[in-house]
Amino acid sequence: MKTNLLIIHESMAGGGAERVLTTLLKNLDRNKFSITLLLIYKKGVFLEDIPQDVELLSLFGPKRGLWHRLWTHLYRLRNAVRERKTRRLLNGRKFDSIVSFMEGPPSKLHSMLMDLAPRNVSWIHTDLQTGRWQEFWFRTEEEKEFYRKIDGLAFVSQDACNAFGKMYDTDVHCEVIYNPIDTESIILGAGKEEKAFGEPFTIINVGRLIELKRQDRLVRAAALLRERGLKFKINILGVGDREKELKSLADELGVSDCINFPGFITNPYEWVKKADVFCLTSATEGYPTVIAESLCIGTPVVSTRITGTVEMLSHGGGVFTGDTPEDIADKLEWLMREPRELARLKAETAEAFKQFRIENVMRSIQAFITGSSSKD
C-alpha cells in the first residue's frame, strides 16, 4: 500500500531549498508514495518543475494585496487564517505522513495540522543559532514545542544538527540527510562547452541576493583584486531584495564593468562550468547545494567556513576563506596566480562529489518519511 504523503512548503521561489524539493519530488518512488504538495503561496520559478502526478494545493495565489500584507503582520490572525483555509482546502482528508520541508512558515503551518497524520517529520536547512530568520513566522517557544512533539527531524548537515542540539531540549529523533543532487540533470545542463580560450579568470556566485548570502563581500573583494592589477570577470546569478544595492555598490567601487548580474537563470550549470572558481560568500547556510552542484560539474570552490561547507569539502575540491573582503580577495588572488593549485582542486572535484550520490540519499529520505529502515 502506498504512503499517502503531504509535503508543506512556502512557495517554489528560486532558492536552493526549492531546487532540492523539485529533485525530491521527481525521485520519490511512485510505487511507494502518493504525493500532495501544499504551498502557502502558489508562485515561483520552480512551479513548472513539479511533476504532473504530484497533486498541487495552495492557500494563496502569487499576488498579495494590501489587506493581505497587513494581516500577515498580525501573528495570531495570520496563523488563524492559514489554519482555517488549510483545513477547508483539505476537507477532512487524512495522510500517513506529513512533511514540512523547511523551518519557518512551513513548520508553523505543520504544527497546526499534526492531527491529520500518525507520522509527522520536518526538515531544517539552516543553523538555527545564527540563522534566526524564521522568528517572525514561528515564535521560539512555540517552535520548541513543535520540535518536542514531532516524530523526526532531518538536518541537511551535521553542523546544523549540532547547532539545534545546543538550542533545543528535546529527545526527538534527529537524522542528518544530505540534499539529493540530480547528477544527470546537472551534467546535461552544464553541456560540453568549455570556457573559451583567452577569457579572463572567471568567478561565479549563484544564490538569492539577500543579506544572508553576503554577495557584497565579493563585490568589495573585486575592488581589491582590481587594485592589485588582476584581470577577471565575476558573474553573480540570482534575484533578491539586495539587487539594486549590490549594483550600486559595484558602481561606487568602480567594478561594474567586470561584475555581471544576469538575474535568475533557469539553467545556471552552463555558467558554473565555464567559471574557473565558484565563490560562496554566505554568512550562514544549512547545506549550500550550490557547492555540491559545482563539484558535480568540476568547478573548484572557494567558500566561507560556515555550517555544512566543512563536511561538503572534506574530500577536497575547494578551499576556505575568511569572511572579510580582504580574505576573499587573498584566496582568489592565490588561485589566479597559482594555476597548479587550481588544477589540483579541479582534479579533486570528482572524488569529492561521490558523497552526494542521489540513490543513497533518496533511500534515506524515503525511510525517514515513513519511519522504516533504509534497507526496506
Salt bridges, closest charged atoms under 4 A:
GLU18 OE2 - HIS9 NE2 2.75
ASP53 OD2 - ARG30 NE 2.73
GLU55 OE1 - ARG93 NH2 3.02
GLU83 OE2 - ARG87 NE 3.13
ASP115 OD1 - ARG87 NH2 2.74
GLU135 OE1 - ARG132 NH2 2.71
GLU141 OE2 - LYS144 NZ 3.82
GLU142 OE1 - LYS108 NZ 2.96
GLU143 OE1 - ARG132 NH1 2.97
GLU145 OE1 - ARG148 NH2 2.95
GLU145 OE2 - LYS149 NZ 3.75
GLU175 OE1 - HIS173 NE2 2.92
GLU193 OE2 - LYS274 NZ 3.59
GLU194 OE2 - LYS273 NZ 3.80
GLU199 OE1 - LYS233 NZ 3.45
GLU211 OE1 - ARG242 NH1 3.04
ASP216 OD1 - ARG214 NE 2.73
ASP216 OD1 - ARG242 NH1 3.43
GLU243 OE2 - LYS247 NZ 3.00
GLU245 OE2 - ARG242 NH2 2.45
ASP257 OD1 - ARG226 NH1 2.90
ASP276 OD2 - LYS195 NZ 2.38
GLU285 OE2 - LYS213 NZ 2.77
ASP330 OD1 - ARG228 NH1 2.93
GLU333 OE1 - ARG228 NH1 2.70
GLU333 OE2 - ARG337 NE 2.82
GLU341 OE1 - ARG344 NH2 2.84
GLU348 OE2 - ARG344 NH1 2.99
GLU351 OE1 - LYS354 NZ 3.07
